[in-house]
Amino acid sequence: MLSSKLKPNTFILNLIKLNKSAFNRSFSSIRDTNPSLESTETLTKEPKWTNNSIRIGAIARKKGMSALWDEWGVRHPVTILQLEQVQVVQIKENQKRIRPPLVAVQVGCSEGKNRFKKPLLGHFENAGVNPKAKLLEFHITPDAVVPVGTEIKAAHFVPGQYVDVTAPSIGKGFAGVMKRWNFKGLPASHGTSLAHRSAGSTGQNQDPGRVFKGKKMAGRLGGQSATVLNLKVLKIDNYLNLIYIKGSVPGFDNQFVRIRDAIKKHGKKCFPSDCIPPPFPTINPEIVKTMPRELMAKTGGVDPFIPKEV
């Protein structure tokens, strides 16, 4: 055991907490080489990913939609998300509103150009990061906690895995019941006058004599937080920090979105078999520099264009 008077270097501890990623299987252990110690022991163990581990997420900007073709030539619509200077700002422990044993980690992205108030500037100064335009929290397991200031890269997510994306939906303004709730509307003929898209009756008789709460009526549509589950990551661009996700994502272009590992695909079901364990707790930025620029997910299976035998 280490002496109580010996305080290990914080920089070395931060390096130990960063995994070497699932793409590069070489894991290095940093040992204390102080000659005053009788035996050299590892300062701390590297965290290992388990089926119960919940990794940290990231904040990205929605850049728009495009298309990709897989190895069979099948076209897939994709949404492009970009990670801009995503860093860990704060680690919150023993919070009442956090379900134990989870830990809340505050993540910020996109260096802000707007004016910040002094309390917020002091918050970023204590963390040792530049002021961020957007801050969000992720609840993760204690084994997935990363040091403050750690940068989250696009390679934190592996091609072929499933993610959940959350963002405010596009606001549609005040909408009627046919657009907002898919109501059928009133008859197009047989006496209906100037009320074809009306909601119709909204209540009963004198008893109960009121409209029940939550009744589907006309009102403001959109502009609320929406989550799309189990979206597949098709491609990663390590140079531009881009994530290509199959399908659509809530929000308008240039909107901040929250991206995390899919919660309904637990453990190994969330990741492809050749990328287990995933980068944990996150990928080392130095390893990203040695990786290929683009990583593409393989669809697998058989060629869908082969004619079926009758």
C-alpha positions in Angstrom: 0.0 0.0 0.0 1.1 3.6 -0.6 2.3 5.7 2.3 -0.3 8.2 3.6 2.3 11.0 3.2 2.7 10.3 -0.5 0.3 12.1 -2.8 0.3 10.7 -6.4 0.6 13.1 -9.3 -2.9 14.3 -10.5 -1.8 14.3 -14.1 -0.8 10.6 -13.9 -4.1 9.7 -12.3 -6.0 11.5 -15.1 -4.1 9.5 -17.7 -4.9 6.2 -15.9 -8.6 6.9 -16.0 -8.6 7.3 -19.7 -9.1 4.0 -21.5 -7.0 3.2 -24.6 -10.3 2.4 -26.5 -11.7 -0.7 -28.0 -10.1 -0.1 -31.4 -6.6 -0.3 -29.9 -6.4 -3.3 -27.6 -3.1 -2.3 -26.0 -3.6 -1.3 -22.4 -0.7 0.3 -20.5 -0.4 0.4 -16.8 1.4 3.3 -15.2 3.3 2.5 -12.1 5.0 4.6 -9.5 8.7 4.4 -9.8 9.6 6.2 -6.6 12.7 4.4 -5.3 11.7 5.2 -1.7 8.9 2.6 -1.9 9.8 -1.0 -1.1 7.6 -2.3 -3.9 6.1 -0.7 -7.0 2.4 -1.0 -7.1 -0.2 0.3 -9.6 -1.6 3.6 -8.4 -5.1 2.6 -9.4 -6.8 0.0 -11.5 -8.1 0.9 -14.9 -11.9 0.7 -15.0 -13.4 -2.2 -16.9 -16.7 -2.1 -18.9 -19.5 -4.3 -17.7 -23.0 -5.0 -18.8 -24.2 -2.7 -16.0 -21.9 0.2 -16.9 -23.6 3.4 -18.1 -21.2 5.5 -20.2 -21.2 9.3 -20.5 -23.0 10.9 -23.4 -22.2 14.0 -25.5 -23.7 17.2 -26.9 -23.7 17.6 -30.6 -25.0 20.0 -33.3 -27.4 18.8 -35.9 -25.8 19.7 -39.3 -28.5 18.3 -41.5 -29.4 15.1 -43.4 -27.7 13.2 -46.2 -27.4 9.6 -47.5 -25.0 6.7 -47.2 -24.7 3.5 -49.2 -23.7 0.3 -47.4 -21.5 -2.5 -48.8 -24.5 -3.9 -50.7 -25.3 -0.6 -52.4 -28.5 0.0 -50.3 -29.1 3.7 -49.6 -29.7 4.8 -46.0 -30.9 8.3 -45.0 -28.6 9.7 -42.2 -28.5 12.7 -39.9 -25.1 14.3 -39.4 -24.2 15.4 -35.9 -20.9 17.2 -35.1 -19.2 17.4 -31.7 -17.6 20.8 -31.0 -15.2 21.0 -28.1 -17.2 18.7 -25.9 -15.6 18.6 -22.4 -16.5 17.5 -18.9 -17.2 20.6 -16.8 -18.3 19.3 -13.4 -18.8 16.1 -11.5 -21.7 16.1 -9.0 -21.9 13.5 -6.3 -24.3 12.8 -3.5 -27.1 14.8 -5.1 -30.6 14.3 -3.7 -32.2 14.2 -7.1 -29.8 11.6 -8.5 -30.8 8.0 -8.1 -27.9 6.2 -6.3 -25.4 4.9 -7.2 -25.4 7.1 -10.3 -23.2 10.2 -10.6 -24.2 13.4 -12.4 -21.6 14.6 -14.9 -22.0 18.1 -16.4 -20.8 18.3 -20.0 -20.4 21.5 -22.1 -19.8 22.1 -25.8 -19.1 24.8 -28.3 -17.0 27.6 -27.0 -19.5 30.5 -26.4 -19.0 33.9 -28.1 -21.8 35.5 -26.1 -21.3 37.5 -22.9 -21.3 35.4 -19.7 -22.1 36.5 -16.2 -19.4 36.4 -13.6 -20.8 33.4 -11.6 -20.8 31.3 -14.8 -17.3 32.5 -15.8 -16.1 31.5 -12.4 -17.7 28.1 -12.8 -15.8 27.5 -16.1 -12.6 28.9 -14.5 -12.7 26.4 -11.7 -13.1 23.6 -14.2 -10.2 24.9 -16.2 -12.2 24.9 -19.5 -13.2 27.7 -21.9 -16.8 29.1 -21.5 -19.3 26.8 -23.2 -22.4 27.7 -25.0 -24.4 24.7 -23.9 -24.4 22.6 -20.7 -26.2 19.3 -20.0 -26.0 16.6 -17.4 -25.6 12.9 -17.8 -26.2 10.3 -15.1 -23.6 7.6 -15.3 -22.3 4.8 -13.1 -19.3 5.6 -10.8 -16.9 3.4 -12.9 -17.6 5.5 -16.0 -16.6 8.9 -14.4 -14.0 10.8 -16.3 -11.8 13.7 -15.0 -13.0 17.3 -15.4 -11.6 18.8 -18.6 -11.7 15.5 -20.5 -12.7 15.9 -24.2 -15.4 13.7 -25.6 -14.6 12.7 -29.3 -16.9 11.3 -31.9 -15.0 8.0 -31.6 -16.5 7.7 -28.2 -19.4 6.1 -30.1 -18.5 3.1 -32.3 -20.0 2.4 -35.8 -22.8 -0.1 -35.5 -24.0 0.7 -32.0 -27.4 2.1 -31.1 -27.9 5.5 -29.5 -30.8 7.7 -28.2 -31.0 11.3 -29.4 -32.9 14.0 -27.5 -33.6 17.5 -28.7 -36.5 20.1 -28.8 -38.8 19.4 -31.7 -39.5 21.9 -34.4 -42.2 24.4 -33.2 -45.3 24.4 -35.5 -47.2 27.2 -33.7 -50.9 27.0 -32.9 -52.4 24.0 -34.6 -55.8 22.5 -34.9 -56.9 19.0 -33.7 -56.5 17.4 -37.1 -52.9 18.4 -37.4 -52.0 18.1 -33.8 -53.8 14.9 -32.8 -54.7 13.3 -36.2 -58.4 13.8 -35.7 -60.7 12.8 -38.5 -62.6 16.0 -38.5 -66.3 16.5 -39.2 -68.2 15.2 -42.3 -67.2 16.9 -45.6 -70.9 17.2 -46.6 -74.5 16.5 -45.3 -75.1 19.8 -43.5 -71.6 20.6 -42.1 -70.9 24.3 -42.7 -67.6 26.0 -42.1 -66.6 23.5 -39.5 -65.1 20.6 -41.4 -61.8 20.7 -39.4 -63.5 21.3 -36.0 -62.9 19.1 -33.0 -66.5 18.4 -32.4 -67.9 17.8 -28.9 -65.4 18.2 -26.0 -67.6 17.0 -23.1 -70.7 15.1 -21.9 -73.9 16.3 -20.3 -74.7 18.3 -17.2 -73.0 15.4 -15.3 -69.9 15.9 -15.0 -70.6 19.3 -16.4 -66.9 20.0 -17.2 -64.2 19.2 -19.7 -61.7 16.6 -18.3 -58.1 17.6 -17.9 -55.8 16.4 -20.7 -58.5 16.5 -23.4 -57.0 16.6 -26.8 -57.8 20.0 -28.2 -56.2 22.7 -30.4 -53.1 24.3 -29.1 -49.4 24.9 -29.6 -47.7 22.1 -31.5 -44.0 21.2 -31.2 -41.2 23.0 -29.4 -41.0 20.3 -26.7 -38.3 17.9 -25.8 -38.5 14.7 -28.0 -36.4 11.5 -27.8 -35.9 9.0 -30.7 -34.7 5.6 -29.4 -32.5 3.0 -30.9 -30.9 4.9 -33.8 -28.0 3.1 -35.4 -24.6 4.8 -35.9 -23.5 4.1 -39.5 -20.3 6.2 -39.7 -17.7 8.1 -37.7 -15.5 10.9 -39.1 -12.6 11.3 -36.7 -11.1 14.3 -38.5 -14.3 16.5 -38.4 -15.8 14.8 -35.3 -18.9 13.8 -37.2 -21.4 11.1 -36.3 -23.7 9.7 -39.1 -26.9 8.4 -37.6 -29.4 6.4 -39.5 -32.8 8.1 -39.7 -34.1 11.4 -38.5 -33.3 13.4 -35.4 -35.6 15.9 -33.6 -34.8 19.6 -34.0 -33.8 22.0 -36.7 -30.4 22.4 -38.3 -27.7 23.7 -36.0 -29.7 22.7 -33.0 -28.0 21.2 -29.9 -28.9 17.6 -29.4 -28.2 15.1 -26.6 -26.7 11.8 -27.7 -26.1 8.8 -25.4 -26.0 5.0 -25.5 -29.4 3.3 -26.1 -31.0 2.6 -22.7 -33.4 -0.1 -24.1 -30.6 -2.2 -25.5 -28.8 -3.2 -22.4 -25.2 -4.1 -22.2 -23.8 -6.1 -25.2 -27.0 -5.6 -27.2 -26.1 -1.9 -27.7 -22.8 -2.5 -29.4 -21.6 -4.7 -32.3 -19.8 -7.9 -31.3 -16.4 -6.8 -32.7 -16.5 -3.6 -30.6 -17.0 -5.1 -27.1 -15.8 -3.7 -24.8 -16.5 -0.2 -26.2 -14.2 2.8 -25.4 -14.5 3.0 -21.6 -14.9 5.3 -19.8 -14.1 7.3 -23.0 -11.5 7.2 -25.8 -8.1 8.7 -25.4 -7.7 11.7 -27.8 -4.1 10.6 -28.6 -5.4 7.2 -29.8 -7.9 9.0 -32.1 -5.0 10.6 -34.0 -3.7 7.2 -35.0 -7.1 5.9 -36.2 -8.4 6.0 -39.7 -10.4 9.2 -40.6 -13.6 7.3 -41.4 -15.1 4.2 -39.7 -18.1 2.6 -41.4 -20.5 0.1 -39.9 -21.0 -3.1 -41.8 -24.6 -4.2 -42.5 -23.7 -7.9 -43.0 -26.1 -10.6 -44.0 -26.7 -11.5 -47.7 -27.0 -9.3 -50.7 -30.6 -8.0 -50.7 -30.6 -7.5 -54.5 -30.1 -11.2 -55.3 -33.4 -12.5 -56.8 -35.2 -14.9 -54.6 -35.7 -18.4 -55.9 -39.3 -19.3 -56.7 
